[in-house]
Amino acid sequence: MFSYQHEYHAGNHADIFKHICLTLILESLCKKEKPFTLIDMHAASSIYSLDDERLKKTGEAESGIKKLFAQLGGKREGLPEGLQSYLSLEEPYIRNSLYAGSPELERHFLREGDSSFFIEKHPLASKSLLENIKRPLLKTDEKGNLYEKKCPVKTVVKIEDSYKELNALTPPKIKRGLIICDPSYEDSSDYKNVENAVKNAHKKWNTAVIAVWYPLLVRRKNETAQMLSSLEDYAKLSLNQTQTLRLEFITKDPDSLDPDSASHLYGSGMFLMNPPWLIKEKMEDVTKVLKKVLC
């Protein structure tokens, strides 16, 4: 149950795609002064060391975030909106041989009055999470100088089952907001658990942006297709009909991969309910650049 460790995969192409999409959603929420609630269902450790031997073993950060910064780190002008913001957020961490995961990126957008909940059940990951959210945020000024800033919001960490805890937290007092759902999908039951949790959360909190990350795996094509189709059908037929959006970043030809090998991941996707305006177009622009750099 607790065998998955994101330390092997932090900063890979799937993380980059997910985190750029997350950045755009949070930027959209921050365009209004009204407060919002953020629920991160699978928060993990929040910050990762790029010098970690587990990450060096897979080489995924080397072909992911390190390659992205080597190609684009000093060339921000002319890059798509979401990619520029993402690189700016990650830069101070990369300069310290760190990678900022979802919770750390989310903390950069929190303002006084906002509410945030990070859920993580894994014993080691939750311990790291509790330590990392005490750290000040790393930032760079206009001249490129590093500095630290305290996050204005004290995040509530829940060391619980994410699906049960989401049910307990919804609907929140502050009705604007975001749910991000990105389990490891190491267990095949996650597909059905995600489907049920998202449907239930939407029934209770239909105004929230719900962002579901999913891996594109050769051996899990059927489970992925079934989960996405069920969520799309639900959104069309529910009492509170909701707009949905699929975004995908494909890095390999799935037909060229052996489904029984370790390298059967051929991309990743984001499924959104109540997607922010223009995010489809913005992510399409981002994906074009990512394909040139990472594929």
Residue pairs with C-beta under 8 A, 6 or more apart in sequence:
1 187
2 121
2 122
2 123
2 124
3 186
4 122
4 184
4 186
5 54
5 124
5 125
6 44
6 45
6 48
6 101
6 125
6 184
7 45
7 48
7 52
7 54
7 55
8 54
8 55
8 57
8 58
8 60
9 15
9 55
9 58
9 60
10 48
10 50
10 52
10 55
10 60
10 61
10 99
10 101
11 48
11 50
11 55
11 60
11 61
11 64
11 65
11 66
11 99
12 58
12 60
12 61
12 63
12 64
12 65
13 60
13 63
13 64
13 249
13 251
13 267
13 268
13 290
13 294
14 213
14 215
14 249
14 265
14 267
14 268
15 64
15 65
15 99
15 101
16 64
16 65
16 68
16 86
16 290
16 294
17 249
17 268
17 270
17 287
17 290
18 102
18 182
18 213
18 268
18 270
19 86
19 90
19 101
19 102
19 105
20 82
20 83
20 85
20 86
20 283
20 286
21 82
21 211
21 247
21 270
21 272
21 279
21 283
22 102
22 105
22 106
22 180
22 211
23 82
23 85
23 86
23 89
23 105
24 81
24 82
24 85
24 276
24 279
24 282
24 283
25 178
25 209
25 211
25 272
25 276
25 279
26 105
26 106
26 109
26 178
27 82
27 85
27 109
28 209
28 276
28 277
28 279
29 36
29 109
29 176
29 177
29 178
29 209
29 276
30 109
30 111
32 176
34 176
35 111
35 113
35 114
35 115
35 174
35 176
36 114
36 115
36 174
36 176
36 177
36 178
37 114
37 115
37 116
37 117
37 172
37 173
37 174
37 175
37 176
37 177
37 178
37 208
38 106
38 110
38 114
38 115
38 116
38 117
38 177
38 178
38 180
39 116
39 117
39 119
39 166
39 169
39 170
39 172
39 177
39 178
39 179
39 180
40 102
40 103
40 106
40 116
40 117
40 118
40 119
40 180
41 119
41 162
41 163
41 165
41 166
41 179
41 180
41 181
41 182
41 183
41 197
42 119
42 120
42 162
42 181
42 182
42 183
42 184
43 102
43 103
43 118
43 119
43 120
43 125
43 129
43 157
44 101
44 102
44 103
44 120
44 122
44 125
44 129
45 101
45 124
45 125
45 128
45 129
45 132
46 100
46 101
46 102
46 103
46 104
46 118
46 128
46 129
46 132
46 133
47 93
47 98
47 99
47 100
47 101
47 104
47 128
47 132
47 135
48 55
48 98
48 99
48 101
49 55
49 97
49 98
49 99
50 61
50 65
50 66
50 94
50 97
50 98
50 99
51 97
55 61
56 62
61 99
63 294
64 294
65 90
65 94
65 99
66 94
67 293
67 294
68 87
68 290
68 293
68 294
69 87
69 90
69 91
69 94
71 293
72 79
72 83
72 87
72 289
72 293
73 87
73 91
73 94
76 84
76 87
76 88
79 87
79 289
80 282
80 285
80 286
80 288
80 289
81 282
81 285
82 282
82 283
82 285
82 286
83 286
83 289
83 290
88 140
89 100
89 105
89 108
90 99
90 100
91 140
92 138
92 139
92 140
92 146
93 99
93 100
93 104
93 138
95 146
96 138
96 146
98 138
100 138
102 180
102 182
103 118
103 129
103 132
103 133
103 155
104 132
104 137
106 116
106 180
107 116
107 133
107 137
107 151
107 153
107 155
108 137
108 139
108 151
110 116
110 151
110 152
110 153
110 155
111 152
111 153
112 152
112 153
114 153
114 174
115 153
115 172
115 173
115 174
115 177
116 153
116 155
116 156
117 155
117 156
117 157
117 158
117 165
117 169
118 129
118 133
118 155
118 156
118 157
118 158
119 157
119 158
119 160
119 162
119 165
119 166
120 126
120 129
120 157
120 158
120 159
120 162
121 159
121 160
121 161
121 162
126 157
126 159
129 157
130 157
133 151
133 155
133 157
136 148
136 149
136 150
136 151
137 148
137 149
137 150
137 151
138 146
138 148
139 146
139 147
139 148
139 149
140 146
140 147
141 147
158 165
158 169
162 181
162 183
162 197
163 193
163 196
163 197
166 179
166 181
166 197
166 200
166 201
167 197
167 200
167 201
167 204
170 179
170 200
170 201
170 204
170 205
170 208
171 204
171 205
172 205
175 205
175 207
175 208
176 207
176 208
177 205
177 207
177 208
177 209
178 208
178 209
178 210
178 211
179 198
179 201
179 205
179 208
179 209
179 210
179 211
180 211
180 213
181 194
181 197
181 198
181 210
181 211
181 212
181 213
182 212
182 213
183 190
183 193
183 194
184 190
185 191
185 214
185 215
185 217
185 220
188 220
188 223
191 220
191 223
191 224
191 226
191 227
192 227
194 212
194 214
194 227
195 227
195 230
195 231
198 210
198 212
198 231
198 273
199 231
199 234
199 238
201 208
201 210
202 208
202 210
202 234
202 235
202 238
202 240
202 242
202 273
203 238
203 240
206 240
206 242
207 274
208 273
208 274
209 272
209 273
209 274
209 275
209 276
210 272
210 273
210 274
211 270
211 271
211 272
212 231
212 270
212 271
212 272
213 268
213 269
213 270
214 224
214 227
214 228
214 268
214 269
214 270
214 271
215 224
215 265
215 267
215 268
216 224
216 248
216 250
216 254
216 265
216 266
216 267
216 268
216 269
217 224
217 264
217 265
217 266
218 254
218 257
218 258
218 259
218 264
218 266
219 259
219 260
219 264
221 254
228 246
228 271
231 244
231 271
231 273
232 244
235 241
235 242
235 243
235 244
235 273
242 273
242 274
243 273
243 274
243 275
244 271
244 272
244 273
244 275
245 271
245 272
245 275
245 279
245 280
246 269
246 270
246 271
246 272
247 269
247 270
247 271
247 272
247 279
247 280
247 283
247 287
248 267
248 268
248 269
248 270
249 267
249 268
249 269
249 287
249 290
249 291
250 266
250 267
251 266
251 267
251 291
251 294
251 295
252 265
252 266
252 267
252 295
253 266
254 266
257 263
257 264
257 266
258 264
270 283
272 279
